[in-house]
């Protein structure tokens, strides 16, 4: 087991359920997804997903990219998306 995996797993285990769900959703959605539509499609209240995104930003999982025409959420660590995909395969 790699040190990176252990580090990710330790951080993952501390997250609330809605935060885990939001990270998984973000890892599957295209950049620039529409929050309300995406939350509804995945069965999460919009406000729950918004609060989870904000908490994940405070914990340095995500950051808001304000460079484009609309703010987008991006992973702080570009390898986190790939690691999340491995969770489904275990």
Chimera marker file (.cmm) of the C-alpha trace (Angstrom):
<marker_set name="trace">
<marker id="1" x="0.000" y="0.000" z="0.000" r="1" g="1" b="0" radius="0.5"/>
<marker id="2" x="1.494" y="3.329" z="-1.006" r="1" g="1" b="0" radius="0.5"/>
<marker id="3" x="2.039" y="6.190" z="1.422" r="1" g="1" b="0" radius="0.5"/>
<marker id="4" x="-0.157" y="8.357" z="-0.785" r="1" g="1" b="0" radius="0.5"/>
<marker id="5" x="-2.995" y="5.841" z="-0.482" r="1" g="1" b="0" radius="0.5"/>
<marker id="6" x="-2.642" y="5.749" z="3.303" r="1" g="1" b="0" radius="0.5"/>
<marker id="7" x="-2.669" y="9.547" z="3.481" r="1" g="1" b="0" radius="0.5"/>
<marker id="8" x="-5.763" y="9.818" z="1.274" r="1" g="1" b="0" radius="0.5"/>
<marker id="9" x="-7.535" y="7.070" z="3.192" r="1" g="1" b="0" radius="0.5"/>
<marker id="10" x="-6.844" y="8.709" z="6.561" r="1" g="1" b="0" radius="0.5"/>
<marker id="11" x="-8.302" y="11.999" z="5.336" r="1" g="1" b="0" radius="0.5"/>
<marker id="12" x="-11.247" y="10.214" z="3.655" r="1" g="1" b="0" radius="0.5"/>
<marker id="13" x="-12.238" y="8.384" z="6.832" r="1" g="1" b="0" radius="0.5"/>
<marker id="14" x="-12.601" y="11.706" z="8.688" r="1" g="1" b="0" radius="0.5"/>
<marker id="15" x="-15.126" y="13.112" z="6.223" r="1" g="1" b="0" radius="0.5"/>
<marker id="16" x="-18.865" y="13.295" z="6.818" r="1" g="1" b="0" radius="0.5"/>
<marker id="17" x="-21.099" y="11.188" z="4.585" r="1" g="1" b="0" radius="0.5"/>
<marker id="18" x="-22.275" y="14.175" z="2.488" r="1" g="1" b="0" radius="0.5"/>
<marker id="19" x="-18.666" y="15.279" z="1.994" r="1" g="1" b="0" radius="0.5"/>
<marker id="20" x="-17.672" y="11.814" z="0.751" r="1" g="1" b="0" radius="0.5"/>
<marker id="21" x="-20.667" y="11.736" z="-1.556" r="1" g="1" b="0" radius="0.5"/>
<marker id="22" x="-19.855" y="15.208" z="-2.875" r="1" g="1" b="0" radius="0.5"/>
<marker id="23" x="-16.208" y="14.293" z="-3.553" r="1" g="1" b="0" radius="0.5"/>
<marker id="24" x="-17.297" y="11.207" z="-5.469" r="1" g="1" b="0" radius="0.5"/>
<marker id="25" x="-19.793" y="13.254" z="-7.474" r="1" g="1" b="0" radius="0.5"/>
<marker id="26" x="-17.169" y="15.879" z="-8.262" r="1" g="1" b="0" radius="0.5"/>
<marker id="27" x="-14.744" y="13.189" z="-9.410" r="1" g="1" b="0" radius="0.5"/>
<marker id="28" x="-17.321" y="11.962" z="-11.947" r="1" g="1" b="0" radius="0.5"/>
<marker id="29" x="-18.759" y="15.262" z="-13.180" r="1" g="1" b="0" radius="0.5"/>
<marker id="30" x="-17.250" y="17.423" z="-15.911" r="1" g="1" b="0" radius="0.5"/>
<marker id="31" x="-15.564" y="20.640" z="-14.786" r="1" g="1" b="0" radius="0.5"/>
<marker id="32" x="-18.106" y="23.442" z="-14.501" r="1" g="1" b="0" radius="0.5"/>
<marker id="33" x="-21.109" y="21.317" z="-13.505" r="1" g="1" b="0" radius="0.5"/>
<marker id="34" x="-24.298" y="23.104" z="-12.451" r="1" g="1" b="0" radius="0.5"/>
<marker id="35" x="-24.720" y="22.648" z="-8.702" r="1" g="1" b="0" radius="0.5"/>
<marker id="36" x="-28.535" y="22.484" z="-8.425" r="1" g="1" b="0" radius="0.5"/>
<marker id="37" x="-28.970" y="20.055" z="-11.327" r="1" g="1" b="0" radius="0.5"/>
<marker id="38" x="-26.104" y="17.832" z="-10.216" r="1" g="1" b="0" radius="0.5"/>
<marker id="39" x="-27.252" y="17.690" z="-6.596" r="1" g="1" b="0" radius="0.5"/>
<marker id="40" x="-30.796" y="16.786" z="-7.685" r="1" g="1" b="0" radius="0.5"/>
<marker id="41" x="-29.570" y="14.085" z="-10.077" r="1" g="1" b="0" radius="0.5"/>
<marker id="42" x="-27.568" y="12.475" z="-7.244" r="1" g="1" b="0" radius="0.5"/>
<marker id="43" x="-30.322" y="12.772" z="-4.636" r="1" g="1" b="0" radius="0.5"/>
<marker id="44" x="-28.657" y="15.431" z="-2.473" r="1" g="1" b="0" radius="0.5"/>
<marker id="45" x="-30.312" y="18.665" z="-1.375" r="1" g="1" b="0" radius="0.5"/>
<marker id="46" x="-28.561" y="21.595" z="-3.069" r="1" g="1" b="0" radius="0.5"/>
<marker id="47" x="-27.756" y="23.228" z="0.282" r="1" g="1" b="0" radius="0.5"/>
<marker id="48" x="-26.190" y="20.006" z="1.585" r="1" g="1" b="0" radius="0.5"/>
<marker id="49" x="-23.934" y="19.769" z="-1.435" r="1" g="1" b="0" radius="0.5"/>
<marker id="50" x="-23.044" y="23.477" z="-1.205" r="1" g="1" b="0" radius="0.5"/>
<marker id="51" x="-22.093" y="23.125" z="2.477" r="1" g="1" b="0" radius="0.5"/>
<marker id="52" x="-20.068" y="19.994" z="1.683" r="1" g="1" b="0" radius="0.5"/>
<marker id="53" x="-18.181" y="21.826" z="-1.092" r="1" g="1" b="0" radius="0.5"/>
<marker id="54" x="-17.395" y="24.688" z="1.263" r="1" g="1" b="0" radius="0.5"/>
<marker id="55" x="-16.210" y="22.304" z="4.004" r="1" g="1" b="0" radius="0.5"/>
<marker id="56" x="-14.061" y="20.401" z="1.510" r="1" g="1" b="0" radius="0.5"/>
<marker id="57" x="-12.496" y="23.681" z="0.424" r="1" g="1" b="0" radius="0.5"/>
<marker id="58" x="-11.690" y="24.585" z="4.049" r="1" g="1" b="0" radius="0.5"/>
<marker id="59" x="-10.063" y="21.160" z="4.443" r="1" g="1" b="0" radius="0.5"/>
<marker id="60" x="-8.007" y="21.672" z="1.258" r="1" g="1" b="0" radius="0.5"/>
<marker id="61" x="-9.597" y="18.879" z="-0.747" r="1" g="1" b="0" radius="0.5"/>
<marker id="62" x="-11.016" y="21.358" z="-3.265" r="1" g="1" b="0" radius="0.5"/>
<marker id="63" x="-10.542" y="24.904" z="-4.444" r="1" g="1" b="0" radius="0.5"/>
<marker id="64" x="-12.722" y="27.267" z="-6.394" r="1" g="1" b="0" radius="0.5"/>
<marker id="65" x="-11.246" y="28.344" z="-9.689" r="1" g="1" b="0" radius="0.5"/>
<marker id="66" x="-12.479" y="31.851" z="-10.410" r="1" g="1" b="0" radius="0.5"/>
<marker id="67" x="-10.551" y="32.322" z="-13.676" r="1" g="1" b="0" radius="0.5"/>
<marker id="68" x="-13.322" y="31.341" z="-16.076" r="1" g="1" b="0" radius="0.5"/>
<marker id="69" x="-16.694" y="32.890" z="-16.816" r="1" g="1" b="0" radius="0.5"/>
<marker id="70" x="-18.221" y="31.007" z="-13.876" r="1" g="1" b="0" radius="0.5"/>
<marker id="71" x="-16.549" y="29.657" z="-10.722" r="1" g="1" b="0" radius="0.5"/>
<marker id="72" x="-15.683" y="25.970" z="-10.904" r="1" g="1" b="0" radius="0.5"/>
<marker id="73" x="-14.603" y="23.473" z="-8.248" r="1" g="1" b="0" radius="0.5"/>
<marker id="74" x="-11.313" y="21.673" z="-8.754" r="1" g="1" b="0" radius="0.5"/>
<marker id="75" x="-9.366" y="19.130" z="-6.735" r="1" g="1" b="0" radius="0.5"/>
<marker id="76" x="-6.531" y="20.694" z="-4.759" r="1" g="1" b="0" radius="0.5"/>
<marker id="77" x="-4.520" y="17.508" z="-5.381" r="1" g="1" b="0" radius="0.5"/>
<marker id="78" x="-4.853" y="16.376" z="-9.019" r="1" g="1" b="0" radius="0.5"/>
<marker id="79" x="-4.252" y="12.738" z="-8.034" r="1" g="1" b="0" radius="0.5"/>
<marker id="80" x="-7.264" y="12.627" z="-5.682" r="1" g="1" b="0" radius="0.5"/>
<marker id="81" x="-9.705" y="12.074" z="-8.574" r="1" g="1" b="0" radius="0.5"/>
<marker id="82" x="-7.820" y="8.964" z="-9.707" r="1" g="1" b="0" radius="0.5"/>
<marker id="83" x="-7.578" y="7.692" z="-6.131" r="1" g="1" b="0" radius="0.5"/>
<marker id="84" x="-11.353" y="8.028" z="-5.689" r="1" g="1" b="0" radius="0.5"/>
<marker id="85" x="-11.832" y="5.837" z="-8.750" r="1" g="1" b="0" radius="0.5"/>
<marker id="86" x="-9.764" y="3.097" z="-7.082" r="1" g="1" b="0" radius="0.5"/>
<marker id="87" x="-12.161" y="3.049" z="-4.098" r="1" g="1" b="0" radius="0.5"/>
<marker id="88" x="-14.892" y="1.698" z="-6.360" r="1" g="1" b="0" radius="0.5"/>
<marker id="89" x="-12.621" y="-1.138" z="-7.473" r="1" g="1" b="0" radius="0.5"/>
<marker id="90" x="-11.842" y="-2.418" z="-3.985" r="1" g="1" b="0" radius="0.5"/>
<link id1="1" id2="2" r="1" g="1" b="0" radius="0.2"/>
<link id1="2" id2="3" r="1" g="1" b="0" radius="0.2"/>
<link id1="3" id2="4" r="1" g="1" b="0" radius="0.2"/>
<link id1="4" id2="5" r="1" g="1" b="0" radius="0.2"/>
<link id1="5" id2="6" r="1" g="1" b="0" radius="0.2"/>
<link id1="6" id2="7" r="1" g="1" b="0" radius="0.2"/>
<link id1="7" id2="8" r="1" g="1" b="0" radius="0.2"/>
<link id1="8" id2="9" r="1" g="1" b="0" radius="0.2"/>
<link id1="9" id2="10" r="1" g="1" b="0" radius="0.2"/>
<link id1="10" id2="11" r="1" g="1" b="0" radius="0.2"/>
<link id1="11" id2="12" r="1" g="1" b="0" radius="0.2"/>
<link id1="12" id2="13" r="1" g="1" b="0" radius="0.2"/>
<link id1="13" id2="14" r="1" g="1" b="0" radius="0.2"/>
<link id1="14" id2="15" r="1" g="1" b="0" radius="0.2"/>
<link id1="15" id2="16" r="1" g="1" b="0" radius="0.2"/>
<link id1="16" id2="17" r="1" g="1" b="0" radius="0.2"/>
<link id1="17" id2="18" r="1" g="1" b="0" radius="0.2"/>
<link id1="18" id2="19" r="1" g="1" b="0" radius="0.2"/>
<link id1="19" id2="20" r="1" g="1" b="0" radius="0.2"/>
<link id1="20" id2="21" r="1" g="1" b="0" radius="0.2"/>
<link id1="21" id2="22" r="1" g="1" b="0" radius="0.2"/>
<link id1="22" id2="23" r="1" g="1" b="0" radius="0.2"/>
<link id1="23" id2="24" r="1" g="1" b="0" radius="0.2"/>
<link id1="24" id2="25" r="1" g="1" b="0" radius="0.2"/>
<link id1="25" id2="26" r="1" g="1" b="0" radius="0.2"/>
<link id1="26" id2="27" r="1" g="1" b="0" radius="0.2"/>
<link id1="27" id2="28" r="1" g="1" b="0" radius="0.2"/>
<link id1="28" id2="29" r="1" g="1" b="0" radius="0.2"/>
<link id1="29" id2="30" r="1" g="1" b="0" radius="0.2"/>
<link id1="30" id2="31" r="1" g="1" b="0" radius="0.2"/>
<link id1="31" id2="32" r="1" g="1" b="0" radius="0.2"/>
<link id1="32" id2="33" r="1" g="1" b="0" radius="0.2"/>
<link id1="33" id2="34" r="1" g="1" b="0" radius="0.2"/>
<link id1="34" id2="35" r="1" g="1" b="0" radius="0.2"/>
<link id1="35" id2="36" r="1" g="1" b="0" radius="0.2"/>
<link id1="36" id2="37" r="1" g="1" b="0" radius="0.2"/>
<link id1="37" id2="38" r="1" g="1" b="0" radius="0.2"/>
<link id1="38" id2="39" r="1" g="1" b="0" radius="0.2"/>
<link id1="39" id2="40" r="1" g="1" b="0" radius="0.2"/>
<link id1="40" id2="41" r="1" g="1" b="0" radius="0.2"/>
<link id1="41" id2="42" r="1" g="1" b="0" radius="0.2"/>
<link id1="42" id2="43" r="1" g="1" b="0" radius="0.2"/>
<link id1="43" id2="44" r="1" g="1" b="0" radius="0.2"/>
<link id1="44" id2="45" r="1" g="1" b="0" radius="0.2"/>
<link id1="45" id2="46" r="1" g="1" b="0" radius="0.2"/>
<link id1="46" id2="47" r="1" g="1" b="0" radius="0.2"/>
<link id1="47" id2="48" r="1" g="1" b="0" radius="0.2"/>
<link id1="48" id2="49" r="1" g="1" b="0" radius="0.2"/>
<link id1="49" id2="50" r="1" g="1" b="0" radius="0.2"/>
<link id1="50" id2="51" r="1" g="1" b="0" radius="0.2"/>
<link id1="51" id2="52" r="1" g="1" b="0" radius="0.2"/>
<link id1="52" id2="53" r="1" g="1" b="0" radius="0.2"/>
<link id1="53" id2="54" r="1" g="1" b="0" radius="0.2"/>
<link id1="54" id2="55" r="1" g="1" b="0" radius="0.2"/>
<link id1="55" id2="56" r="1" g="1" b="0" radius="0.2"/>
<link id1="56" id2="57" r="1" g="1" b="0" radius="0.2"/>
<link id1="57" id2="58" r="1" g="1" b="0" radius="0.2"/>
<link id1="58" id2="59" r="1" g="1" b="0" radius="0.2"/>
<link id1="59" id2="60" r="1" g="1" b="0" radius="0.2"/>
<link id1="60" id2="61" r="1" g="1" b="0" radius="0.2"/>
<link id1="61" id2="62" r="1" g="1" b="0" radius="0.2"/>
<link id1="62" id2="63" r="1" g="1" b="0" radius="0.2"/>
<link id1="63" id2="64" r="1" g="1" b="0" radius="0.2"/>
<link id1="64" id2="65" r="1" g="1" b="0" radius="0.2"/>
<link id1="65" id2="66" r="1" g="1" b="0" radius="0.2"/>
<link id1="66" id2="67" r="1" g="1" b="0" radius="0.2"/>
<link id1="67" id2="68" r="1" g="1" b="0" radius="0.2"/>
<link id1="68" id2="69" r="1" g="1" b="0" radius="0.2"/>
<link id1="69" id2="70" r="1" g="1" b="0" radius="0.2"/>
<link id1="70" id2="71" r="1" g="1" b="0" radius="0.2"/>
<link id1="71" id2="72" r="1" g="1" b="0" radius="0.2"/>
<link id1="72" id2="73" r="1" g="1" b="0" radius="0.2"/>
<link id1="73" id2="74" r="1" g="1" b="0" radius="0.2"/>
<link id1="74" id2="75" r="1" g="1" b="0" radius="0.2"/>
<link id1="75" id2="76" r="1" g="1" b="0" radius="0.2"/>
<link id1="76" id2="77" r="1" g="1" b="0" radius="0.2"/>
<link id1="77" id2="78" r="1" g="1" b="0" radius="0.2"/>
<link id1="78" id2="79" r="1" g="1" b="0" radius="0.2"/>
<link id1="79" id2="80" r="1" g="1" b="0" radius="0.2"/>
<link id1="80" id2="81" r="1" g="1" b="0" radius="0.2"/>
<link id1="81" id2="82" r="1" g="1" b="0" radius="0.2"/>
<link id1="82" id2="83" r="1" g="1" b="0" radius="0.2"/>
<link id1="83" id2="84" r="1" g="1" b="0" radius="0.2"/>
<link id1="84" id2="85" r="1" g="1" b="0" radius="0.2"/>
<link id1="85" id2="86" r="1" g="1" b="0" radius="0.2"/>
<link id1="86" id2="87" r="1" g="1" b="0" radius="0.2"/>
<link id1="87" id2="88" r="1" g="1" b="0" radius="0.2"/>
<link id1="88" id2="89" r="1" g="1" b="0" radius="0.2"/>
<link id1="89" id2="90" r="1" g="1" b="0" radius="0.2"/>
</marker_set>
